[in-house]
Amino acid sequence: MINNKIDELIFRVSDEFNGILRANLYEIGLNDDEMTKLKKRKREMRTALKNCGIGDLDAKNYIKSCIKDILIKKINITEENIEEYISFSNVDKLSVREKFDILLYCYKKEEGDYALVSLCDKYRLAEPVQNKDNSFSYYVSVDAIEDIFEEERIYLSFVDKLEILVQRVYAGYKGLGVIDELRDMVIDGISGGVSGTEDMLNSIWIFIKGKTVHLQFLEFESEKELERICMNIYRFGYPGQFSMARGYVVNEMKDHSRVVVVRPPFSESFAFFVRKFNTIENHTVKELLTDEGSDIVENVIKFIVKGCRVVGITGAQGSGKTTMLMALIGFIHPAYTLRIQEMAFELHLREVYPDRNILTFRETDTVNGQDALDLQKKTDGTVNILGEVASAPVSSWLVQMSMVGSLFTMFTHHAKTTKALIKYMRNCLLSHGAFTNERIAEEQVVDAINFDIHMEKDIKGHRYIERITEIVPLENSSELYRTRDIVRYIDGRYILGDKISENTKKEIFRYLSSDEQEEYNVIFGL
């Protein structure tokens, strides 16, 4: 629903900003101090206008404060006339977007960036909704927001009303439109332009607590608005042109969120995908695993990592692989140097572990992944971490480095089973030309990768480790390996299964202290 009065405000605010930036300071007749201050203000304003829509919250707040000044001092918004723009006192005239803006603002006053999570928790908005055919979907309807707004019985002061109006103007001027405040919330992610027919305006989805929820009550004002958001949201760090010739861009935002944008003719419509990583920092394995028997999993993982074994964390998208990888790093000896390779900067481990020797690399337009991985050999890395193994060159490099290049390696992959993981790696070695014999290639993979920690997510968004599988190479056998499930998730709890093989135990013990070896024997009943 388009609010023409808001559009008028946005136009007038834009005109005021343009006037400030274009003003000839030498014609005003200022003294030197005043001239210096105004020049500085113009520089700050230009910088903030460039950065406010790409995850820079300081820039956003600066521009919002400027907008507030313009609304009060230039446009003369007062307690008497503010309702000409948003009918705060007449509930029947409020659009569902305006009601949601008010709800989110009130919750943000109390909960900060956890406002959306608190709202969803209180009213169970991230729970499955039963459809007419008895299937279940995740969505928040118009009726749900209407009911919540009525139940909350919100009182707003003039200051509150002004802040809500400022945010609305900012969102349409230099912000990210209808998703602007949602993007800043502590959630797993948000996407748009990914559903519907024809205009695709009713297409805003949030990723929260492992669930993808359609915000049916919210829509983009127009296709132009969706296009504007896509053309702006990816710009941090000048990642290159986003055009018909280059139909997608993968980048990060100022706050380290990963952003992917796509456009026609590469995709059927403009769309964006923002993945937030502010929900996963500094979590331990114990905090991530909430089911019965989680202490078993924590101990097994601890010894695998402290024992310097090569570990793959597998599972579907959204199952928690990146989260688990970050948690596993907590078990790595602090003296070991870490070298990380990612497609886009996501882990930001130096912020979590500021006292460790850590350096992260990523692909660019001029430096491909293989070159970056080759360079890592010369950077004194003890442990190599690959954010995602998703290509033949990276798979080949992983196997090589796991065998000779570093103390041990950890990586993530989308394989559903250990067998599928090994086959994928084997085929990558063959297609990359590292090997020509299928059996020898598979032998290399089996020798290189020691454990597969497989993540799962159920229909309710609950994430858990389905199994921890050891890959045991076999000699003098038609089979090249067998698998042992050290831990399994059965009926909502973790069960200790097979013991770690004797050869692997010996390798693990090389890196454990005598106390840790004793603890290992107690846990595994040895």
C-alpha positions in Angstrom: 0.0 0.0 0.0 1.6 3.3 -1.2 1.3 6.3 1.1 1.4 9.4 -1.2 1.9 11.7 1.8 5.1 9.8 2.8 6.3 10.0 -0.8 5.9 13.7 -0.7 8.0 13.8 2.5 10.7 11.7 0.9 10.8 14.1 -2.1 11.1 17.1 0.2 13.8 15.5 2.4 15.8 14.5 -0.7 15.5 18.1 -2.0 16.8 19.4 1.4 19.8 17.0 1.3 20.6 18.0 -2.3 20.4 21.7 -1.3 22.9 21.2 1.6 25.4 19.2 -0.6 25.2 21.6 -3.5 25.4 24.8 -1.6 28.3 27.1 -2.5 29.9 27.8 0.9 31.9 30.7 -0.5 28.8 32.6 -1.3 27.4 32.5 2.2 30.0 34.7 3.7 31.3 32.5 6.6 34.4 32.9 8.6 37.1 30.3 8.5 35.9 28.3 11.5 32.3 28.1 10.2 33.6 27.3 6.7 35.7 24.4 8.1 32.8 23.0 10.1 30.4 23.1 7.2 32.9 21.4 4.9 33.4 18.7 7.4 29.6 18.3 7.8 29.2 18.0 4.0 31.9 15.3 3.8 30.3 13.3 6.7 26.9 13.6 5.0 28.1 12.4 1.6 29.9 9.4 3.2 26.9 8.5 5.3 24.6 8.7 2.4 26.8 6.2 0.5 27.1 3.8 3.4 23.8 3.9 5.2 22.1 1.2 3.1 24.8 -1.4 3.1 24.9 -2.5 6.8 26.6 0.6 8.3 24.4 1.3 11.3 26.4 4.4 12.3 25.8 5.9 8.9 22.1 5.0 9.1 21.7 6.7 12.4 23.5 9.8 11.2 21.2 10.1 8.2 18.1 9.5 10.4 19.2 12.3 12.7 19.5 14.6 9.7 16.1 13.6 8.5 14.6 14.3 11.9 16.1 17.8 11.9 14.7 18.4 8.4 11.2 17.2 9.4 11.1 19.4 12.5 13.0 22.5 11.4 12.3 22.7 7.6 9.0 20.9 7.1 7.6 21.9 10.5 6.3 18.5 11.6 4.5 19.0 14.9 2.3 17.0 17.3 -0.7 18.6 15.6 0.1 17.7 12.0 2.1 14.5 12.2 -1.1 12.4 11.8 -1.5 13.8 8.3 1.3 11.4 7.3 0.6 8.4 9.5 -2.8 8.1 11.2 -1.5 6.9 14.6 -4.7 7.8 16.4 -7.1 6.2 13.9 -6.4 2.5 13.9 -8.8 1.9 11.0 -6.7 4.1 8.7 -3.4 2.4 9.6 -2.0 0.0 6.9 -0.8 -3.4 8.1 2.8 -2.2 7.3 2.3 0.8 9.6 0.9 -1.4 12.3 4.0 -3.7 12.0 6.3 -0.7 12.0 4.7 0.5 15.3 5.0 -3.0 16.8 8.6 -3.4 15.8 9.5 0.1 17.1 7.9 -0.6 20.5 9.6 -4.0 20.9 12.9 -2.5 19.7 12.7 0.1 22.5 12.7 -2.8 25.0 14.6 -5.5 23.2 17.0 -3.7 20.8 17.9 -5.8 17.8 16.2 -8.9 19.4 12.8 -7.1 18.9 11.7 -9.4 16.0 12.8 -12.6 17.9 10.9 -11.4 21.0 7.8 -10.6 18.9 7.9 -14.0 17.2 8.5 -15.9 20.5 5.6 -14.1 22.3 3.1 -14.7 19.6 4.5 -18.0 18.1 4.9 -16.4 14.7 7.7 -18.8 13.7 5.6 -21.9 14.4 4.0 -24.0 11.6 0.5 -23.0 10.4 -1.9 -25.7 9.3 -3.3 -25.2 5.8 -6.7 -26.3 4.5 -5.2 -29.5 3.0 -3.7 -30.3 6.4 -0.2 -29.5 5.3 1.9 -27.1 7.2 3.6 -23.8 6.2 5.5 -21.1 7.9 4.0 -17.7 7.3 2.7 -14.6 9.1 -0.7 -13.4 7.8 -2.3 -10.0 7.8 -4.8 -11.2 10.3 -2.0 -12.2 12.7 -0.5 -8.7 12.7 -3.9 -7.1 13.0 -4.7 -9.3 16.1 -1.4 -8.7 17.7 -1.7 -4.9 17.2 -5.1 -4.9 18.8 -3.9 -7.0 21.7 -0.9 -4.8 22.4 -2.9 -1.6 22.9 0.0 0.6 22.2 0.3 4.2 23.4 2.7 6.5 21.5 4.1 9.8 22.5 4.9 12.5 19.9 8.6 11.5 20.2 7.6 7.9 19.4 5.5 9.0 16.4 8.3 11.1 15.1 10.8 8.3 15.3 8.5 6.0 13.4 7.9 8.6 10.8 11.7 9.3 10.5 12.4 5.6 10.0 9.6 5.4 7.3 11.1 8.3 5.4 14.6 7.0 5.7 13.6 3.5 4.5 12.1 5.0 1.3 14.9 7.6 0.7 18.2 5.9 1.3 17.3 2.8 3.3 16.2 -0.7 2.2 12.5 0.0 1.9 10.1 -2.3 3.7 12.9 -4.6 4.9 15.2 -1.9 6.3 14.6 -2.6 10.0 14.1 -6.3 9.5 17.6 -6.6 8.0 19.1 -5.1 11.2 17.4 -7.6 13.5 19.3 -10.5 15.1 17.9 -13.2 12.7 19.5 -15.8 10.5 18.6 -14.0 7.2 16.1 -12.3 5.0 15.3 -12.6 1.3 13.0 -10.9 -1.2 11.8 -11.4 -4.8 11.7 -15.2 -4.4 7.9 -16.0 -4.6 4.6 -15.0 -6.2 3.6 -14.5 -9.7 3.7 -11.5 -12.0 4.7 -8.5 -9.8 6.3 -10.6 -7.1 5.7 -7.9 -4.5 4.4 -10.1 -1.7 7.8 -11.8 -1.5 9.6 -11.1 1.8 10.9 -14.1 3.7 12.9 -14.2 7.0 15.2 -17.0 8.1 14.8 -17.3 11.9 15.8 -20.0 14.3 16.3 -22.4 11.4 12.9 -21.8 9.8 12.1 -19.9 6.6 9.0 -17.8 7.3 7.0 -15.9 4.7 5.9 -12.5 5.8 2.6 -12.5 3.9 1.4 -9.3 5.5 4.4 -7.3 4.1 5.1 -6.4 0.4 7.3 -4.2 -1.6 5.7 -1.0 -2.8 6.6 -1.7 -6.4 8.9 -3.6 -8.7 11.0 -0.5 -8.9 11.4 -0.6 -5.1 12.6 -4.2 -5.2 15.0 -3.3 -8.0 16.3 -0.3 -6.0 16.9 -2.4 -2.9 18.8 -5.0 -5.0 20.9 -2.4 -6.7 22.0 -0.9 -3.4 22.2 -3.6 -0.8 25.3 -5.3 -2.3 27.5 -2.2 -2.8 29.8 -2.4 0.3 33.5 -2.4 -0.7 32.7 -1.8 -4.4 32.5 -5.4 -5.5 32.0 -4.6 -9.2 29.2 -4.0 -11.6 25.8 -5.7 -11.1 24.4 -5.6 -14.6 22.5 -7.6 -17.3 25.9 -8.9 -18.4 26.9 -9.9 -14.9 23.6 -11.2 -13.4 24.7 -11.9 -9.9 27.0 -10.6 -7.1 28.1 -12.3 -3.9 29.5 -9.9 -1.4 29.4 -8.9 2.3 27.8 -6.0 4.0 29.4 -3.6 6.5 28.2 -5.7 9.4 29.6 -8.9 7.9 26.3 -10.2 6.6 26.6 -12.1 3.4 24.5 -10.7 0.5 23.7 -12.3 -2.8 21.8 -10.3 -5.5 20.5 -11.7 -8.8 18.7 -10.1 -11.7 17.2 -10.8 -15.2 18.1 -12.3 -17.6 20.1 -14.5 -15.3 17.1 -14.9 -12.9 13.4 -14.5 -13.5 13.2 -11.5 -11.3 15.3 -9.2 -9.2 16.0 -10.9 -5.9 18.3 -10.7 -2.9 19.4 -13.0 -0.1 21.0 -11.7 3.1 22.5 -14.2 5.5 23.2 -12.8 9.0 26.0 -14.2 11.1 25.3 -12.2 14.3 23.3 -15.0 15.7 26.2 -17.5 15.8 29.2 -15.7 17.3 30.9 -17.2 20.3 28.7 -20.2 20.7 30.1 -23.3 22.3 29.2 -26.9 21.2 27.3 -27.2 24.6 25.2 -24.1 23.8 24.4 -25.3 20.3 23.3 -28.8 21.2 20.3 -28.8 23.5 19.2 -32.5 23.3 19.7 -35.2 25.9 23.2 -36.6 25.8 24.8 -33.5 24.3 27.8 -33.9 26.7 28.7 -37.1 24.8 28.8 -35.2 21.5 30.9 -32.4 23.0 33.5 -34.8 24.4 33.8 -36.8 21.1 34.2 -33.6 19.1 36.7 -32.2 21.6 39.0 -35.2 21.3 38.6 -35.3 17.5 39.7 -31.6 17.2 42.3 -31.7 19.9 43.6 -34.9 18.3 44.2 -32.9 15.0 41.9 -35.0 12.8 40.7 -33.9 9.4 37.0 -33.1 9.9 34.2 -32.4 7.4 31.0 -30.8 8.6 28.3 -31.8 6.2 24.6 -31.1 5.8 22.0 -29.1 3.9 21.9 -25.4 3.7 20.6 -23.9 6.9 21.4 -26.9 9.0 24.0 -25.1 11.1 27.3 -26.1 9.4 29.0 -22.6 9.8 27.7 -22.3 13.3 29.2 -25.7 14.3 32.5 -24.9 12.5 32.9 -21.8 14.6 32.2 -23.7 17.7 34.7 -26.4 16.9 37.5 -23.8 16.5 37.2 -23.3 20.2 38.8 -26.7 20.8 41.9 -26.0 18.6 45.0 -25.3 20.6 45.5 -21.5 21.0 49.1 -21.8 19.8 48.1 -23.1 16.3 48.0 -20.6 13.5 44.7 -20.7 11.5 44.4 -20.0 7.7 40.9 -19.7 6.4 39.6 -19.8 2.8 36.0 -18.6 2.0 34.0 -17.5 -1.0 32.8 -14.4 1.0 34.0 -13.4 4.5 31.5 -15.0 6.9 33.4 -16.5 9.8 35.2 -13.4 11.0 37.2 -15.5 13.5 39.5 -12.7 14.5 36.6 -10.9 16.1 35.7 -14.0 18.1 39.3 -15.0 18.9 41.2 -11.7 18.8 44.3 -13.1 20.5 44.9 -15.9 18.0 47.0 -15.9 14.8 44.3 -16.0 12.2 44.2 -14.8 8.5 41.3 -15.3 6.1 41.5 -15.3 2.3 38.7 -15.2 -0.3 38.4 -15.3 -4.1 38.2 -12.1 -6.0 37.8 -11.2 -9.7 41.6 -11.3 -10.1 42.6 -14.0 -7.6 40.9 -17.3 -8.0 40.4 -19.9 -5.2 43.2 -22.2 -6.3 45.8 -19.3 -6.3 44.7 -18.3 -2.9 44.9 -21.8 -1.6 48.4 -22.2 -3.1 49.5 -19.0 -1.4 48.4 -20.3 2.0 51.2 -22.8 1.9 53.6 -19.9 2.3 51.8 -18.2 5.2 52.9 -20.4 8.2 49.5 -21.9 8.7 49.2 -24.8 11.1 45.5 -25.5 10.6 43.6 -24.8 7.4 39.9 -24.2 7.4 37.8 -24.1 4.2 34.4 -22.3 4.6 32.9 -24.5 1.9 34.2 -27.1 -0.4 32.1 -26.7 -3.6 34.4 -27.1 -6.6 36.9 -29.6 -8.1 40.0 -27.4 -7.6 39.2 -26.8 -3.9 38.4 -30.4 -3.3 41.7 -31.5 -4.9 43.6 -28.9 -2.8 41.8 -30.1 0.4 42.9 -33.7 -0.2 46.5 -32.6 -0.9 46.8 -30.3 2.1 45.2 -32.9 4.4 47.9 -35.3 3.4 51.0 -33.1 3.6 50.4 -29.4 3.8 49.1 -28.7 7.3 48.6 -30.3 10.7 45.0 -30.8 10.0 42.0 -29.3 8.1 38.4 -28.6 8.7 35.8 -27.8 6.1 32.0 -27.8 5.3 30.2 -29.5 2.5 26.6 -30.2 1.4 26.9 -34.1 1.2 24.0 -36.0 2.7 26.0 -39.2 3.5 29.6 -40.1 4.2 29.5 -42.2 1.1 28.3 -39.3 -1.0 31.0 -37.1 0.5 33.8 -39.6 -0.5 32.3 -40.0 -4.0 32.1 -36.3 -4.5 35.7 -35.8 -3.5 36.9 -38.7 -5.6 35.1 -37.4 -8.7 36.6 -34.0 -8.1 40.1 -35.4 -8.1 39.4 -37.2 -11.3 37.8 -34.2 -13.1 40.5 -31.9 -11.9 43.1 -34.2 -13.4 44.9 -34.9 -10.2 44.3 -38.6 -10.7 43.1 -40.8 -13.6 42.5 -44.0 -11.7 39.2 -44.1 -9.8 40.4 -46.5 -7.1 43.6 -44.6 -6.4 41.6 -41.3 -6.2 39.2 -42.8 -3.7 42.1 -44.1 -1.6 43.5 -40.6 -1.4 40.2 -39.2 -0.2 39.7 -42.0 2.4 43.2 -41.4 3.7 42.7 -37.7 3.8 39.4 -37.3 5.6 39.0 -38.8 9.1 35.6 -37.8 10.3 32.2 -36.6 9.0 30.1 -34.6 11.4 26.6 -34.5 9.8 24.2 -31.7 10.6 20.4 -32.0 10.2 17.4 -29.6 10.6 13.9 -30.9 11.2 10.6 -29.4 9.9 10.4 -27.3 13.1 13.8 -25.8 12.5 15.5 -27.7 15.3 19.2 -28.3 14.4 21.2 -31.2 15.7 24.1 -33.5 14.8 22.6 -36.6 13.2 25.8 -38.6 13.5 29.6 -38.4 13.9 31.1 -40.9 11.5 34.7 -42.1 11.4 36.1 -43.1 8.0 38.4 -46.1 8.5 40.7 -47.0 5.5 40.9 -50.7 4.8 44.0 -52.5 3.5 44.1 -55.6 1.4 40.4 -55.5 0.8 38.1 -55.0 -2.1 36.4 -52.3 -0.1 38.6 -49.2 0.4 37.0 -48.1 3.7 34.3 -48.7 6.2 32.4 -46.2 8.4 31.9 -46.3 12.1 29.2 -44.1 13.7 30.8 -42.9 16.9 27.7 -40.9 17.9 24.1 -41.2 16.6 21.0 -39.1 17.3 18.1 -41.4 18.0 14.6 -40.5 19.3 15.7 -37.0 20.4 18.9 -38.0 22.3 22.5 -38.7 21.5 23.8 -42.2 21.8 27.5 -43.3 21.9 27.9 -46.0 19.3 31.1 -47.6 17.9 34.4 -46.8 19.5 37.0 -44.8 17.5 39.3 -47.2 15.7 42.6 -48.2 17.3 44.7 -46.5 14.6 42.8 -43.3 14.9 43.0 -43.4 18.7 46.8 -43.7 18.5 47.0 -40.7 16.2 44.7 -38.7 18.5 46.8 -39.6 21.6 49.9 -38.1 20.0 48.3 -34.6 20.6 46.7 -35.2 23.9 48.1 -34.6 27.4 48.3 -37.5 29.8 45.2 -36.1 31.7 43.3 -35.8 28.4 44.2 -39.4 27.5 42.9 -40.6 30.9 39.6 -38.6 30.3 39.3 -40.2 26.8 39.6 -43.7 28.3 37.0 -42.9 30.9 34.5 -41.5 28.4 34.9 -44.4 26.0 35.0 -47.0 28.7 38.5 -48.2 28.0 
